[in-house]
Amino acid sequence: MALSSWVALENERTALPYNRSLRIDDFDLGALENFSKFGLSCYSHMHEKFCIPENECIIKLKTTEDVRITTQLTNYNDRLKNLSEYVFMQRDDDIISFIINFPASGYYKFEIYALPADAEHKTLPNVFNYFIKVDHATTAAHVYPKQYAHWQGGCYLYEPLVLDSTSDLQNANFKVHIPNATKAAIVVEHNGKVWHHLQLKGRDFGGSVALDHYGNEDVKVMLNANYGESDTYATLLEYTIFNTSPIEDEKKVVAYDSWPRIEGHYIGALENFSKFGLSCDSHQQELFSVPDNECEISLKTMEDVKVTVQLIDCNDQSKNLSDYVFTQRKGDTISFIINFPEPGFFQFEIFALPASDEEKTLLNVFNYLIKVDQATKAANIFPKQYAQWKGCCYLYEPLVLDSSSNLQNVNFKVNIPKAKKAAIVVDGTNWRHLELREENFEGSVDLEKGVTVTLNANYGVTDAYAPLLEYTI
């Protein structure tokens, strides 16, 4: 069938001239057999053939189901060329949008493939095809960020849709909706990785990142998200900035002794810090250096709060350093004892919520940037801390218990408010009850290498003991 009948946008009903060189069968266009079966329907463009006056277009579908989708854009003058980078897909509630930036005028086929999200098959069937005529390329063709599988889980990007050397890189603003994510970060990859955490504001993550200090080199910028199930971040989007503009010589190289460039909105007290009754006690400045690899940071609290932390090595964000931080509380003071594993720069993030709040996801309330000059001592791992420990307990000894410790007659001294009994349990079977002396539980235990030791407490409600700390020798 010749292309003698088209539907144009903006009520433009002029028929296209007959074109003998382009033929396409109508059965290959429009909705295919699984389109409505998968809960999909057209929202913006009801006709499968249409023309547009310029080289930008947004096609929208409506969905009643959770579906996986991929697309393919083909230029009929060069069907071998992969044009997927000129299509950006996102979802807002039940509307799936495809933003298309056509690289040139001409004829294009836009194919949509879909499958229910819970289907085990990996191959998505073709469900709808559009045939589009682009009259003029009035704007420069730009590519969109690469979209990874996790992006399709209902994510929506407000800005930036495009990030290249022509963009304002001095203060690039990011705003994105990521359902079910607990944290989000922009990761800049250039001779290593630098992380810039975004703040959750309402339903969206937002923040600004300076990208203008990498010289005349290519830079990768990734949007990553954490869903709270582990410490792992999934990559959602990936921008590539080719040949960014050169800047002043002193900004081209960050020397080892200079501080990493961290955005101002990220460091220091965040919006809920004082709201939750917290204030700085030991370290008033959010940027500081320590001469060796030990440090204790303390906060004051006027409220009963739940607290957790994250320690990040600026040179290797993939490492989980939670074992090097010990959190405890006595009275109105919350202390964080940190053993840094090596010299360098570290981000120390504090998360909190009122104890009465049933929400399980704690909010980021304060961030420190710490420079460790040298590692003068071996980095010791602290005992694992369970949820009930972090509320109000305080450990006098032992902070560290490993194979290098003296395991004969090990002294334990701990404050556990509201506890009626406390016990040291070796390998889950050998119990040694501690004595309550005034406000603290105390006692000594003989241990040996190769065992797991837990501190357990009973609060008198039942006979059960809750684990508070766990040492592995």
N, C-alpha and C positions, 0 to 999 in steps of 0.2 A: 504493500500500500504506500503510495506517495504521500509526502507530507503536505497535503493540500488543505488540511483542516486543523486549526490550532485554536487554543484559548489563550488570550494575552492578559497580562495583569493590568490593573488600573482601568478596567472597562475598555481596553483597547481591543477592538474586535476585527481589526484588519487582517485578512487572511495572508499567510505567508506565500510567497511565490512558489510555484512547483519546482521541486529540486530532484532531478533524476538520480543524482549521485547518492542520495540518502534514502534508504528504505528500511522500515522496521515493521514487524508484524504486530498488530494491535494486541494479540493474545499475550505478548511479552510485556505489555504495559499495564499500569494500574494495579489493582488488588489481585493477588494470587490466592491460591486456595487456603493458605493458613492465616491470612491477614486478619480477618474477623474472628477466626477460631482462637487466635492468641490474644484477643481482647483489644485489637488495634482498630482505629478509625481515623480518617483524614480530618484535620482540624483547620488548616490554613489553605491548602490547595486541593480542592475537590477534583480537579481535572488532572489527568496524568500527563497531558501535553500542554505546555504553556511557554510563553516567551516573556523575557524581562528586558527593560531598556538598558539597564546597567549590569555590571558583573558582581552584584551582591544580592543575596536572597536568603530568607529564613523560611524553612518548611517545618510545619508542626504537625505532629500526630497526637491523638489522645489515646490513653491506655487505661484499661480497667484491670490489668494484671501486672504483676512484676515480671518484666521480660529483659532478656539480654539482647542487645542490638549491635550490629556493625553495618557499615555502609561501603559502597564503592562508587567513585565518581570517574566517569570515562569520557574523554574527548573523542568524538567520532573521527577526527582527523588524525589521531594518534592513539589507538586503543591500547597500545602497549605501555603507555606512561601511567604510573601510579600517582593519582591526584588526591589520595586520602588526606594528605596534610592540609588541603584546602577546605576540609570539612570539620566543623567542631560540633560535637553532640553533647547535649546536657538535658537534664530533666528537672522540672519544677512541679512537684505534686503529680498530677496525672497528665501533664503535657511534656512531650519529648520534642525538643527543638534541634534542628539541623541548620547551623549557620554555614553558608557556602560562599566562598570567595573565589569566583571563577578566574583563572589566570589569563584568559583571553576571550575574545568574542568567538561565537561558533555554536556548534550543537553538542549537547552533553546528555549522557544517560546517567541517572542517579538511582542506584539500586540499594534497597533496604533489606537486610537479613535479620531475622529474629527467631527467638526460641524462649519458651517459659523459663524463668530463672531457676526453677527447681528441676529442669530436665537434665538427665545425665549425659545426653549427647553433646559433643563438642562442636559438631558441624551445624551451623545455623542455616535454615532454608531461606531462600529468596521469598519475600512476602509482598513487596510492592516495588514498582519501577516507574520513575518519571523520565520524560524526555523533554529537555529544556533548551530553548534557543536564547542565547545571550546576544543582544544587538550590538552593544558597545562596551569596551573595557575602559571605563572612565576613571577608575581608581587603580592604584598600584596593587598588584597581586601580593598578598601576604599569607604566610603559612601560620597555622594555629599550633598550639602546643600538642605534643604527642599525648594521647589519652590511653592510660593503662586500664586493665580490667576492673580494678576497684572504682574507677571513676564512674562506671555505669550504675552504681548503686544509688541513684537518685541525687547525684551531686549537681550543683548549679554554680557557675562562675560569673560573678558580677564584673570583676576586673582583676587583672588585665587580660583581655581576649588575645591580644597580640603583644609580644615583647621582643623587640629587636633593636638594632643599633640606632634606629630613628626615634625610639621611644624616650621618654623622660626617665633616665636611669638614676638620677640623683635621689629621687624619693619615690620609688615604684610602690604604688598602693595595691594591696591585695584584699579582696573580699570574696568569700566563698562559703557556700552552704554544703556541709558534708554530714549527712544523716548518720547518727550513731557514733560519730567520732568523739573521742574525749580530748584529744589534742591534735594540733596541726602545726606544721612548720614549713618554712621555705628553706631549702637546702641549696646553697650555692657551691657548685663543684668547680674548683679552679686550683690546681696544685694542692689538693686536699678538699675537705668539706667544711663549710661554715654554716651553722644552723641558726635560723632566726624564727623563734616561736611566735605564732600568731595568737591573738587573744580571742576568746569566745565572748561575743557580744550579742546577746539575745540568741537567735538561732544560727548566726553566722560567725565564722572566724575572720578576723581582719588584722591588718597591720601594714607597716611600710618598711621597705628594705632599700638600702643604698646599693646600687649596682654599678656605680660610675667610677670605681677605683681599681679596675682590673686591667687597665692599659689596653693596647690594641691587640687583644687576644680573644679567642672564642671562650664563652662561658656557658655552662649548663646550669639551669635554675629549675629545681624540682619542688613540687608541692607534695608533701608527705602527710600522712594521717595515722594516728594511733587510735585503736578502738577499745583499749582498756583490757583486752584479754591477755596481753603480754607486753613486754617493753618494745616490741618490734613496731616499726613504722612502715606502712605500705606506701609505695609511690603511686600517686594519682595522675599527675600531669608532669610533663617535662618540656621546658622551653630551651631553645638554644639561641644564644645571642652571638651572632657572628661579627667578629672584628669591631668590638666596642670602641668608642672614640678614645683617643689617647688623652691623658690628663697630666697634671703636674708631676714632675719626676719624683718628688718625695712621696707621692701616693702610689706609685707603681709597685713598690716592693714593701711589704710589711716585715720589718726586721724582727728577729726572735725576741729582742728586748722590748719591742713596742707592743701595745695592747691590741688585741683583736678589735675589729670594728663591730660593735654591738649596738643595735638601735636603742635609742633612749627610752622608748615606750616599754621595752622589755625589761630593763634593769631597774632595780629598786622596788618600792612598794607599788602594788597594783591596786585596783579599785576596791577590793574586798578586804584588804589588809587591816585597816583601822576599823572597818565595819564589823569585823569578827572579833574585835577587842584586842588585837595584836599590836605590839610596838617593838622597836629594836632596843636591845639591852646592851649587848657587848660591842657590836659593830654597826655604828650609825651610817657609815659610808658603804654604798653598795658595790664599790670597786675598792679592793685593797690587796696588798701583797703580804705573804708570810715568808720568813727566812728559811723555814724548813717545812717538812711535809706533815705537820700536825697542826690542828686548829680546832678551837671550840667556839661555836657561835651560839648565843643565847637570845631568846625573845622573851618579852613579858606578855602575859595574857590576863585579861579581865574576865574571860569567859571560859567555859568548858568546851574545848575544841578537839576535833579529830585532825591529826597531822600526818602527812607523809612527805617524803623528799625524793629528789633525783639529783645525782651528781654526774656531770657530763664532762668528759675530756674534750676540749675544743679541737684537738688534733685528730680525735677518733671518736665520733659520736656514736658508733655502733656498740661500744663497750658498755656493759652493765656494771656500774660501780656502786650499786646500792649496798654491797657488803662492807664498804669502807666508811659507812656513816652509821653512827649509833645515836638514836633519839631517846631522850628520857625527860621526865618532868618532876620537879619538886616545888611544891607550893605554886606560886604564880610564874615560875621560870621554866621555859622549855629549852633544853640544851641539845645541840647537835655536835657530837664529837666526830671529827673527820680525819681519817688517815689517807692522805693523798698517795697513790701508788708510785708517782714519779713527778719530777718538776714539770712546769708548764702552766697553761691557762685552763681553768675549770669553771664551768657554770654550775652554781648550786641553786636549785629550784625548790621552793617550799610551797606545798599545797595544803589547804585547810578547809574545814567546814565546821559549823557549830555541831557539837555532839548530839544535839537533839534533831538534827536534820537527817532524815532517812535516806537521802540521796547518797548513792555509793561513789559517785564521781566527785572527788575533791577538786576545788578550784585553785589555780595558781595565784598566790597572793604576794610572793616576794621572790626576787631573783638577785643573787650575788654573782659577780665576776671576780675570781680570785686568781692571783698569780703566785705560784709556788716557786721560790727561787732555787731551792735544791732539795734533794731527797737525802737527808742525813741519817734516816732510820729505815729499817725494813718496814714495808707496808703490812700492817696486821689487819686481818679480816675480823669484823665484829660478829657476835652471835646473831642469828636470824631473829627478827622481832615480829611477833604476832600482833594482830590488831589490838588485843586488850592491853598489851604492853604500852603502846604509844599514848594511851589516854592519860596516865598520871603516875607511872611507876618510875623508880629511880634505883640504879644499880651502883653500889659502892665498889664491889669486887665480886668476881674477876671480870674486867672488861674484855680481856682476850684470853682464850683458852685453846691452845693447840699443842702439837707434838713437841714443841720446844719449851713448853711451860713445865714447871715443877708439878707433877701430877699426884704427889703424895700430900695428903692433908690439905687439900685445896679449900680455902676459906670462901664462903659465900655470905654476902651481906646485901640485903635488898629491902627497899620500901615498897609495899604493895597496898595502897589504900583500900579499905573495905574487905580485904582478904581475911578469912578466918584461919586458914592453914596454908602452908607452902611446902613444897617438896622438890628435891632434886631426883630425877629419874634417869637411870643409865640404861640405854638400849631398850627402853620401854617396859622393863620388868623389874629392875633393881631400884627400889624406892628408899630414899633417905630424907626423913622429914626434918625441916628446919624449925628452930625455936623462935617464938615471938619474944623479943627483948625490947621492951618499950614500944617504939613505933616500927622497928625493923625486924625482919626475919633473918636469922643467922645460923650458921653451922659449917662443919667441915666434912669433906668427902674424899676418900681415896679413889683415884681414877687411873685409867691406863689408856694407851694409844689404841686407836681404831674403834672408838666407841662414840655414840651419839648421846649427848647429855641435854636434858630439858629442864627448865625451871617451870613448875606448874603451880597453880593456885586454886584454892577452893574458897568460894564466897558465901557458903552457908545455906544457899538456896536449895541445892541438891547435894548429892554425894560426889558429883562429877568435879574433876579438876581441869581447868583450862590451861593450855600451854601458853607461856608468855615469851620465853626465850629458848633458842636451840643452838647449842654448840656442837660442832663436829670436830673431833680430835683425830 
